[in-house]
Amino acid sequence: MKPSGTGRTAYKRKKWNILFIGEDGKVIPVKHFKGIVIGLTLLFITLAMAMAVLFYSYRNRTEKMQMLQHDMAGIVAENRSLKGEKDKVLARLVILESRLKAQPVDEPAPDAGKAHESVEPQKDPAGKAKATVVSRKKTVPKAAGTEPGAGGQSTVPTVNITNENLVVCHDPDSEFVRVEYKVINMGDKDTPVSGRSVIVLKNGDMNPEDWIVLPNVPLSDLKPAGESGKRFRIYNFRKLKYKVKSSALKGRLENATIFTYTVDGRLLMEREYPLKMSAEMCP
C-alpha cells in the first residue's frame, strides 16, 4: 500500500473533481471544476457590470429625451399662443376697419356744401329783368357695400368673427384630406353671431376651376357665392370640418383663403393663410 503524503505535499495533491456515473456504471470525471466555476463567476460579474452600464446609459438618454420633448412641447405651445395672439390682433384690426366703414359719411363733396344758384335773366311784360333761382340739392356719396340705416345713414355690418387653428392634412386611415378650422366670436359671448363661411384651397399656378372650394359653391369674379356658404350660429366658437378626396387635388396646396359672409351673403372678411402640407399627416 502506498503511503499517503503529509504536510504541504499532501495539500498540493488535493483537487476538486466532479464525477458523473453513467447507466453502465462507468465513471466520467470532470477536470478543472474549480477553474470552470471561477470563469463562470467572472463571466457573470462582467455581464452584470455591462448590464449596469447599459441601464445607466439608457436611463440617461431617456431623461434627455424627456427633457427635449418637454422643451419642444413648450416651444409648440408658445408658437400656438403667439399665433393665437396674432390672429386676435388681426381680427381686432378687421373689426376696427369695419367700424370705421360703418360710421356715416358726413363729408360733403367740394361743391355740395353750398347751394349753387344760377341766375337766368328774363324779362317781364313790363320790360324789367327778373332772376329765376334754381337750387341744387346736397348729395352725399354712398360707401360701397353699405346699406341705408336709420335716419338715412349708411351702415356696414360689424365684424366680430375671426378664424383660427386652420388644419389641412392627409388622413392616414383613408384617402382623404382633412380640412378644419374654428370660427370664433370676438364680441359679447352672451349674444350669438350668425353668418356663413367658405374656404378655398389653391396655389398660385392653379387654374380657378381646379380650386378646392368648401363647401362646393359656385365662383363669381374668383370669389365664392356667399349666400351658399356653410351656415353657423355661435356664442363662443364652432369648428367647421370638411373632407376632400386626395384624387381631387390637381396640385400641391400652398395657401387657403377663408371668406366670412353675413347670413344673406354679404362679404364681411377675407383672409389668406399659408399651408405647409407637403408630407403632413393628421394625428
Secondary structure, DSSP 8 states (H G I E B T S, - for coil): ------THHHHHT----EEEE-TTS-EEEE--HHHHHHHHHHHHHHHHHHHHHHHHHHHHHHHHHHHHHHHHHHHHHHHHHHHHHHHHHHHHHHHHHHHHHHS------TTTSS---EEEEEE-TTS-EEEEEE---------TT-EE-GGG-EE-----EEEEEEEEEE-TTSSEEEEEEEEEE-S-TTS-EEEEEEEEEE-TTS-GGG-EEES---EETTEE-GGGSEEEEESSEEEEEEEEEGGG--S---EEEEEEE-TTS-EEEEEEEE---SS-B--
